[in-house]
Amino acid sequence: MNNCTFAEIFSVLDIAAMERLDNGAFQLIGTAPKWLNRFFPEIADKKQYMAGDEISSFLQHFMVDAQYFWNAKTFGRLKSEPWVETDEAGNECPFEATAIHVWERKILLIQIASYSYEEKQVIIQKGRELALAHHRLAQAEAELKKAKEAAERASQAKSEFLANMSHEIRTPLAGIIGITDMALGTAPRREHLEMIAQSAQSLLGIVNDILDLSKIEAQKLEFYIEDFDLHTLMEKIISDFLLRAEKKGLELNLSILPDVPRYVNGDAGRLRQVVVNLIGNAIKFTHQGEIVLKIKKIDENTDSAVLLFSVKDTGIGIPKNKLTELFHNFNQLDSSYSKKYGGTGLGLAISKKLSEMMGGTIGVQSKENQGSTFYFTAKFRIASEKRMTAPEEDHGENIQARLNILLAEDNAFNQKIMSYFLAKAGHDAVIVSNGKEVLEALKIQQFDLILMDVQMPEMDGIETTKAIRSAENPIPIIALTAYAMKGDRERFLDAGMDDYLSKPVKLEDLSKAIRRVSQLSRK
């Protein structure tokens, strides 16, 4: 049977026939039926259809099944379920397809499905449902592709972040180890200790950034709301950065508009964290010119105000195509920036989250080689000067009496540090390494206060505190902990502790905590 006979048969039966060629294309056989132009113009126009070209989604899926059928060289035919196509005028028509093997030739047949009116309506309805399902499937595939690309970008960003983080952590560690070796090899000098302290602070800053991000993502970041002097806080921040700016030959200025309230209610520490990050970045990326921190009021009602904080610099600027990536986790402009300027890529991501938690937003305007303006808004309740807590003064009642303190700490280095702090503050200390030793020491000796490490071997701080309280011992207990997540404070207080300090502990914070719990115990 030749092609002409094939064509004549298909023409009489009103069937569109296509042969699959060796190159994967489908070649029309004979004259195409008139309906092919209406419902499958992409096939009729080309005369040769390549797999993957735009065509009916149902027919595309059937061609996949047909390919398996032909490859298996199975005798017989593979028939599709009926489906519905729609022409440009909105007319619908049911079709069915058949794959056959004829003398080693792979033939695909498409024809109008012949059914009664009722059957045709059912097929049309099923076709519409099928078309809708295919549409949803296509949407899901597109969304899946986007999600996959986003996941790949996130994975790449995290890989770059880990590489940067390794460098950022190793740098201060190398400084600490190197300067320590120098100090051990010679008579220690103050500058050695200052360099060690500076490297340690850098390392602590990185750890704090990681901890903040984890707390934000776990929705466990706490805000400590209090009244504070906004103007004084901003002046102090500028003062802290002045020397650093002067070393680079930069001007650093502060502009607070007259209508900005001086006393507000909010988390001064978190506000400072965002402003410090923006000013620090501005100094880092600016080589000449000036940096200006400006605060103005953009909205106000009877008891609150929305303030706009902006940090404008004359630095290197940011490429336009990079602006949207700045506030994502683990993100820096590219690896060359991290190598040249350092940083973990977490600061702006954390600042974005904090500004949102303060009821505002964050953004940036920038021109490459001209400078940038980072800005954020935050909402504060307005406080009165009368509500401001006066700073503590060392009157006679605040002079700390010499206390006998039980220190429960299992780490030898921390034992030495804390015992030094306590001796410097004028207190006596007895050191134990776990909760069982705490209970034994209380049986032997009288103490004024316990500094209790939370995580200790054999018997931890919380279990030990519960045991002390169950014995109706009212001795003040301060928790020493590396935990800093939301809910930890409540957990410690519920166990019976009176206060807590996060490690690394500073002498000033330790003295204040001892004073607080001592005053409470006297009451």
C-alpha positions as CSV (number, residue, x, y, z in Angstrom):
1,M,0.0,0.0,0.0
2,N,1.5,3.3,-1.0
3,N,1.2,6.8,0.5
4,C,-1.5,7.8,-2.0
5,T,-3.7,4.9,-0.8
6,F,-3.1,5.9,2.8
7,A,-4.0,9.5,2.1
8,E,-7.2,8.5,0.2
9,I,-8.4,6.2,3.0
10,F,-7.7,8.8,5.7
11,S,-9.4,11.6,3.5
12,V,-12.6,9.5,3.1
13,L,-12.7,8.7,6.8
14,D,-12.1,12.4,7.7
15,I,-9.1,11.4,9.7
16,A,-5.9,13.5,10.3
17,A,-2.9,11.1,10.0
18,M,0.7,11.8,11.0
19,E,3.7,9.6,10.7
20,R,6.5,9.8,13.2
21,L,9.8,10.3,11.4
22,D,13.3,9.2,12.6
23,N,14.2,12.7,13.6
24,G,11.2,12.7,16.1
25,A,9.0,15.0,14.0
26,F,5.4,14.1,12.9
27,Q,4.7,14.5,9.2
28,L,1.1,14.9,7.9
29,I,0.0,12.3,5.5
30,G,-2.1,13.5,2.6
31,T,-4.6,16.4,2.7
32,A,-5.5,17.6,6.2
33,P,-9.2,17.6,7.1
34,K,-10.9,21.0,7.2
35,W,-11.4,20.8,11.0
36,L,-7.6,20.4,11.5
37,N,-7.2,24.1,10.5
38,R,-9.8,25.1,13.0
39,F,-8.8,23.1,16.1
40,F,-5.1,22.3,15.4
41,P,-3.8,25.2,13.3
42,E,-0.3,24.6,14.7
43,I,-0.2,21.2,12.9
44,A,-2.0,22.2,9.8
45,D,0.2,25.3,9.2
46,K,3.5,23.6,9.7
47,K,2.7,20.3,7.9
48,Q,5.4,18.9,10.2
49,Y,5.1,18.9,14.0
50,M,8.1,18.7,16.3
51,A,7.5,17.1,19.7
52,G,7.7,19.9,22.2
53,D,6.0,22.5,20.0
54,E,3.0,24.3,21.3
55,I,0.0,22.0,20.9
56,S,-3.0,20.6,22.8
57,S,-1.8,19.6,26.3
58,F,-3.9,16.4,26.2
59,L,-2.4,15.4,22.8
60,Q,1.1,16.1,24.1
61,H,0.5,13.7,27.0
62,F,-0.9,11.0,24.7
63,M,2.1,11.3,22.4
64,V,4.3,10.3,25.4
65,D,2.2,7.1,25.8
66,A,2.3,6.6,22.1
67,Q,6.1,6.7,22.0
68,Y,6.3,3.9,24.6
69,F,3.8,1.9,22.5
70,W,5.8,2.3,19.3
71,N,9.1,1.6,21.0
72,A,7.7,-1.7,22.4
73,K,6.7,-2.6,18.8
74,T,3.4,-3.9,20.1
75,F,0.9,-5.3,17.6
76,G,-2.5,-3.6,17.7
77,R,-3.4,0.0,18.6
78,L,-3.3,2.4,21.5
79,K,-6.4,4.5,21.8
80,S,-6.9,7.7,23.9
81,E,-9.8,8.8,26.0
82,P,-12.0,11.4,24.2
83,W,-11.1,15.0,24.9
84,V,-12.5,18.4,23.8
85,E,-10.8,21.1,21.8
86,T,-12.0,24.7,21.3
87,D,-11.5,26.8,18.2
88,E,-11.0,30.6,18.0
89,A,-14.7,31.2,17.8
90,G,-15.3,29.2,21.0
91,N,-16.9,26.2,19.3
92,E,-16.1,22.9,21.0
93,C,-15.6,19.5,19.4
94,P,-14.7,16.1,20.9
95,F,-11.7,14.2,19.5
96,E,-9.9,10.9,20.0
97,A,-6.5,9.8,19.0
98,T,-5.0,6.4,18.1
99,A,-1.5,5.2,17.7
100,I,-0.8,2.2,15.3
101,H,2.0,0.3,13.8
102,V,1.7,-0.3,10.0
103,W,4.6,-2.1,8.3
104,E,7.2,-0.6,10.7
105,R,5.7,2.8,10.3
106,K,4.5,4.7,13.4
107,I,1.2,6.4,12.7
108,L,-0.8,8.8,14.8
109,L,-4.5,9.2,13.9
110,I,-6.7,12.1,15.1
111,Q,-10.5,12.0,14.4
112,I,-13.7,13.5,15.5
113,A,-15.3,11.3,18.2
114,S,-18.8,10.1,17.0
115,Y,-21.3,10.0,19.9
116,S,-25.0,10.7,20.6
117,Y,-25.9,14.1,21.7
118,E,-26.1,13.0,25.4
119,E,-22.8,11.2,25.2
120,K,-21.3,14.2,23.4
121,Q,-22.4,16.6,26.2
122,V,-20.9,14.2,28.8
123,I,-17.6,14.2,26.8
124,I,-17.6,17.9,26.5
125,Q,-18.1,18.3,30.2
126,K,-15.4,15.8,30.9
127,G,-13.2,17.6,28.4
128,R,-13.7,20.9,30.2
129,E,-12.8,19.3,33.5
130,L,-9.8,17.7,31.9
131,A,-8.7,21.0,30.3
132,L,-9.1,22.6,33.7
133,A,-7.0,19.9,35.3
134,H,-4.3,20.3,32.7
135,H,-4.3,24.0,33.2
136,R,-3.9,23.6,36.9
137,L,-1.2,21.0,36.3
138,A,0.6,23.5,34.1
139,Q,0.3,26.2,36.8
140,A,1.6,23.8,39.4
141,E,4.5,22.8,37.2
142,A,5.3,26.5,36.6
143,E,5.1,27.2,40.4
144,L,7.2,24.1,41.1
145,K,9.8,25.3,38.6
146,K,9.9,28.8,40.3
147,A,10.2,27.1,43.7
148,K,13.0,24.9,42.5
149,E,14.9,27.9,41.1
150,A,14.3,29.8,44.4
151,A,15.5,26.9,46.4
152,E,18.6,26.6,44.2
153,R,19.3,30.4,44.7
154,A,18.8,30.0,48.4
155,S,21.1,27.0,48.5
156,Q,23.7,29.0,46.6
157,A,23.3,32.0,48.9
158,K,23.7,29.7,52.0
159,S,26.8,28.1,50.5
160,E,28.3,31.6,50.0
161,F,27.1,32.6,53.5
162,L,28.9,29.5,55.0
163,A,32.1,30.4,53.1
164,N,31.9,34.0,54.3
165,M,31.0,32.9,57.8
166,S,34.0,30.6,58.0
167,H,36.2,33.5,57.0
168,E,34.5,35.9,59.4
169,I,34.8,33.5,62.4
170,R,38.3,32.4,61.6
171,T,39.6,36.0,61.4
172,P,38.9,37.1,65.0
173,L,39.8,33.6,66.2
174,A,43.2,33.8,64.5
175,G,43.6,37.3,66.1
176,I,42.8,35.9,69.5
177,I,45.2,32.9,69.1
178,G,48.0,34.9,67.6
179,I,48.0,37.8,70.1
180,T,47.7,35.3,72.9
181,D,50.8,33.5,71.6
182,M,52.6,36.9,71.5
183,A,51.5,37.8,75.0
184,L,52.7,34.4,76.3
185,G,56.0,34.7,74.6
186,T,56.7,38.2,76.0
187,A,55.7,40.3,78.9
188,P,52.0,41.0,78.3
189,R,51.2,44.5,77.2
190,R,47.9,46.4,77.4
191,E,47.7,46.7,73.6
192,H,47.9,42.8,73.4
193,L,44.9,42.5,75.7
194,E,43.0,45.2,73.8
195,M,43.5,43.4,70.5
196,I,42.3,40.1,72.1
197,A,39.2,41.9,73.5
198,Q,38.5,43.5,70.1
199,S,38.8,40.2,68.3
200,A,36.5,38.5,70.9
201,Q,33.9,41.3,70.5
202,S,33.9,40.7,66.7
203,L,33.4,37.0,67.2
204,L,30.6,37.7,69.7
205,G,28.9,40.0,67.2
206,I,28.8,37.2,64.6
207,V,27.4,34.8,67.1
208,N,24.8,37.3,68.2
209,D,23.7,37.9,64.5
210,I,23.3,34.1,64.0
211,L,21.4,33.8,67.3
212,D,19.1,36.8,66.4
213,L,18.3,35.4,63.0
214,S,17.4,32.0,64.5
215,K,15.2,33.6,67.1
216,I,13.5,35.7,64.5
217,E,12.8,32.7,62.3
218,A,11.6,30.7,65.3
219,Q,9.4,33.7,66.3
220,K,11.0,33.7,69.7
221,L,12.7,37.1,69.6
222,E,11.7,39.1,72.7
223,F,11.3,42.9,72.8
224,Y,12.0,44.7,76.0
225,I,9.7,47.7,76.1
226,E,10.6,50.7,78.2
227,D,10.7,54.5,78.2
228,F,13.9,56.0,76.9
229,D,15.4,59.2,75.7
230,L,15.5,58.9,71.9
231,H,17.6,62.0,71.2
232,T,20.3,60.9,73.7
233,L,20.4,57.4,72.3
234,M,21.0,58.7,68.7
235,E,23.7,61.1,70.0
236,K,25.4,58.3,71.8
237,I,25.4,56.1,68.6
238,I,26.9,58.9,66.6
239,S,29.5,59.5,69.3
240,D,30.5,55.8,69.2
241,F,31.1,56.0,65.5
242,L,32.9,59.4,65.3
243,L,36.5,58.0,65.7
244,R,35.9,55.3,63.1
245,A,34.5,57.9,60.6
246,E,37.4,60.3,61.3
247,K,40.0,57.6,60.6
248,K,38.5,57.4,57.0
249,G,38.3,61.1,56.7
250,L,34.5,61.1,56.7
251,E,32.0,63.5,58.2
252,L,29.4,61.9,60.4
253,N,26.4,64.1,61.2
254,L,23.1,63.8,63.1
255,S,19.9,65.6,62.2
256,I,16.8,65.3,64.4
257,L,13.9,67.4,63.3
258,P,12.3,69.6,66.0
259,D,8.9,67.7,66.1
260,V,10.5,64.4,66.9
261,P,9.6,63.5,70.5
262,R,12.5,63.1,72.9
263,Y,11.0,60.5,75.2
264,V,9.4,57.4,73.6
265,N,8.4,53.9,74.7
266,G,9.9,50.9,72.9
267,D,12.9,48.6,72.7
268,A,15.9,50.9,72.7
269,G,18.3,48.0,72.2
270,R,16.7,46.8,69.0
271,L,16.3,50.3,67.6
272,R,20.0,50.8,68.3
273,Q,20.8,47.5,66.6
274,V,19.2,48.6,63.3
275,V,20.7,52.1,63.3
276,V,24.2,50.8,64.2
277,N,24.0,48.3,61.4
278,L,23.1,51.0,58.8
279,I,25.7,53.5,60.0
280,G,28.3,50.7,60.2
281,N,27.6,49.7,56.6
282,A,27.6,53.3,55.4
283,I,31.1,53.9,56.9
284,K,32.3,50.6,55.5
285,F,31.2,51.4,51.9
286,T,32.0,55.1,51.9
287,H,35.6,56.3,51.1
288,Q,35.1,60.0,51.0
289,G,32.3,62.6,51.7
290,E,29.8,62.4,54.5
291,I,27.2,60.2,56.3
292,V,24.1,61.7,57.8
293,L,21.6,60.1,60.2
294,K,18.3,61.9,60.0
295,I,15.2,61.3,62.0
296,K,11.8,62.9,61.3
297,K,8.2,62.3,62.3
298,I,5.9,61.2,59.5
299,D,2.7,60.4,61.5
300,E,1.3,61.0,65.0
301,N,-1.8,60.4,67.0
302,T,-2.7,61.2,70.6
303,D,-0.3,58.7,72.2
304,S,2.1,57.4,69.5
305,A,4.2,58.5,66.6
306,V,5.7,56.9,63.5
307,L,9.3,58.0,62.9
308,L,11.4,57.8,59.8
309,F,15.2,57.0,60.3
310,S,17.4,57.5,57.3
311,V,21.2,57.0,56.8
312,K,22.5,58.8,53.7
313,D,26.1,58.3,52.5
314,T,28.2,59.3,49.5
315,G,29.7,55.8,49.1
316,I,30.0,53.3,46.2
317,G,26.3,52.8,45.7
318,I,24.5,49.7,44.7
319,P,23.7,48.3,41.2
320,K,20.0,48.7,40.4
321,N,19.6,44.9,39.7
322,K,20.9,44.1,43.2
323,L,18.6,46.3,45.3
324,T,15.9,43.7,45.7
325,E,18.3,41.1,47.1
326,L,19.8,43.2,49.9
327,F,17.4,42.3,52.6
328,H,17.4,38.5,52.0
329,N,19.0,36.1,54.5
330,F,22.7,35.2,53.8
331,N,22.8,37.7,51.0
332,Q,25.6,40.0,49.9
333,L,25.9,41.8,46.6
334,D,28.4,39.2,45.4
335,S,31.5,37.3,46.7
336,S,33.9,40.1,45.6
337,Y,32.2,42.5,48.1
338,S,32.5,40.0,51.0
339,K,36.2,39.5,50.2
340,K,36.9,43.2,50.0
341,Y,34.7,44.5,52.8
342,G,34.0,41.5,55.0
343,G,30.7,40.8,56.7
344,T,28.3,37.9,57.0
345,G,25.4,39.1,55.0
346,L,23.0,38.9,57.9
347,G,22.8,42.5,59.1
348,L,20.3,43.9,56.7
349,A,18.1,40.7,56.9
350,I,18.0,41.1,60.6
351,S,17.3,44.9,60.4
352,K,14.4,44.2,58.0
353,K,12.8,41.8,60.5
354,L,13.4,44.2,63.4
355,S,11.9,47.1,61.6
356,E,8.8,45.1,60.8
357,M,8.5,44.0,64.4
358,M,8.7,47.7,65.4
359,G,5.6,48.3,63.2
360,G,7.5,49.7,60.2
361,T,9.3,48.9,56.9
362,I,12.8,49.2,55.5
363,G,14.1,50.2,52.1
364,V,16.9,51.7,50.1
365,Q,17.5,54.3,47.4
366,S,20.8,54.1,45.6
367,K,22.8,55.1,42.6
368,E,26.0,53.3,41.7
369,N,29.1,55.4,42.4
370,Q,27.0,58.2,43.9
371,G,25.8,56.9,47.2
372,S,22.9,55.3,49.0
373,T,20.1,56.1,51.5
374,F,18.9,53.4,53.7
375,Y,15.7,54.2,55.6
376,F,13.3,52.5,58.0
377,T,10.2,53.4,59.9
378,A,9.2,52.5,63.4
379,K,6.2,53.2,65.6
380,F,6.7,54.3,69.2
381,R,4.4,55.2,72.1
382,I,5.1,58.7,73.3
383,A,6.4,58.9,76.9
384,S,6.6,61.8,79.2
385,E,9.7,63.0,81.0
386,K,8.0,62.3,84.3
387,R,7.8,58.6,83.5
388,M,11.5,58.3,82.7
389,T,13.4,56.3,85.3
390,A,16.2,58.3,86.9
391,P,19.6,56.7,86.5
392,E,20.9,54.8,89.5
393,E,23.1,56.7,91.8
394,D,25.5,55.2,94.4
395,H,23.8,56.6,97.5
396,G,24.4,54.9,100.7
397,E,21.5,52.4,100.2
398,N,23.1,51.2,96.9
399,I,26.5,50.4,98.4
400,Q,26.7,46.7,98.0
401,A,27.5,44.7,101.2
402,R,30.0,41.9,101.1
403,L,28.1,38.8,100.3
404,N,28.9,35.1,100.6
405,I,28.0,33.7,97.2
406,L,27.7,30.1,96.0
407,L,28.9,29.9,92.3
408,A,27.6,26.8,90.5
409,E,29.5,26.5,87.2
410,D,31.0,23.4,85.6
411,N,33.4,25.2,83.1
412,A,36.8,25.9,84.6
413,F,37.4,29.1,82.5
414,N,34.0,30.5,83.5
415,Q,34.8,29.6,87.2
416,K,37.9,31.7,87.0
417,I,36.2,34.6,85.3
418,M,33.2,34.7,87.6
419,S,35.3,34.3,90.8
420,Y,37.5,37.2,89.6
421,F,34.4,39.4,89.0
422,L,33.0,38.5,92.4
423,A,36.2,39.3,94.1
424,K,36.5,42.6,92.3
425,A,33.0,43.5,93.4
426,G,34.0,42.7,97.0
427,H,32.2,39.4,97.5
428,D,33.4,36.0,98.7
429,A,32.7,32.9,96.5
430,V,32.5,29.2,97.0
431,I,32.7,27.2,93.7
432,V,30.9,24.0,92.9
433,S,30.5,22.2,89.6
434,N,27.0,20.7,89.5
435,G,23.6,20.7,91.2
436,K,24.3,17.9,93.6
437,E,27.3,19.8,94.9
438,V,25.0,22.9,95.3
439,L,22.6,20.9,97.6
440,E,25.5,19.5,99.6
441,A,27.1,23.0,100.0
442,L,23.8,24.4,101.3
443,K,23.7,21.8,104.0
444,I,27.2,22.7,105.2
445,Q,27.3,26.5,104.9
446,Q,25.1,29.6,104.9
447,F,25.1,31.6,101.7
448,D,23.5,35.0,100.7
449,L,23.0,34.2,97.0
450,I,23.5,31.5,94.4
451,L,24.8,32.1,90.9
452,M,23.4,29.0,89.1
453,D,24.6,27.8,85.7
454,V,21.6,26.3,83.9
455,Q,23.3,23.6,82.0
456,M,25.5,21.4,84.3
457,P,26.2,17.7,84.4
458,E,24.5,15.2,86.8
459,M,21.9,17.8,87.9
460,D,21.2,20.9,86.0
461,G,20.3,24.4,87.3
462,I,16.6,24.2,86.8
463,E,16.3,20.8,88.6
464,T,18.5,22.1,91.4
465,T,16.5,25.2,91.8
466,K,13.2,23.2,92.1
467,A,14.8,21.1,94.7
468,I,15.9,24.1,96.7
469,R,12.4,25.7,96.5
470,S,10.7,22.5,97.5
471,A,12.8,22.6,100.7
472,E,11.3,26.1,101.2
473,N,14.7,27.8,101.0
474,P,14.2,31.4,99.9
475,I,17.8,32.1,99.0
476,P,18.1,34.4,95.9
477,I,19.1,32.5,92.8
478,I,20.5,34.1,89.6
479,A,20.6,31.9,86.5
480,L,23.8,32.0,84.3
481,T,22.9,30.9,80.8
482,A,23.9,30.8,77.2
483,Y,20.2,30.4,76.3
484,A,18.7,33.6,75.0
485,M,15.4,32.5,73.3
486,K,12.0,33.8,73.9
487,G,10.4,31.7,76.8
488,D,13.7,30.9,78.5
489,R,13.3,33.7,81.0
490,E,9.8,32.5,81.9
491,R,11.1,28.9,82.2
492,F,13.8,30.1,84.7
493,L,11.5,32.2,86.8
494,D,8.8,29.4,86.8
495,A,11.5,27.1,88.2
496,G,12.0,29.5,91.1
497,M,15.0,31.6,90.0
498,D,14.9,35.3,90.8
499,D,16.8,36.7,87.8
500,Y,19.1,35.6,85.0
501,L,22.1,36.8,83.0
502,S,23.1,35.7,79.5
503,K,26.7,34.6,78.9
504,P,29.2,36.1,78.3
505,V,28.5,38.0,81.6
506,K,29.8,41.5,82.1
507,L,30.9,42.8,85.5
508,E,28.5,45.7,85.4
509,D,25.5,43.5,84.5
510,L,26.5,41.0,87.3
511,S,26.7,43.8,89.9
512,K,23.3,45.1,88.9
513,A,21.7,41.7,89.1
514,I,23.2,41.0,92.5
515,R,21.9,44.3,93.7
516,R,18.4,43.7,92.3
517,V,17.9,40.3,93.9
518,S,19.5,41.4,97.2
519,Q,17.0,44.3,97.4
520,L,14.2,41.9,96.7
521,S,15.3,39.5,99.4
522,R,15.4,42.4,101.9
523,K,11.9,43.3,101.1
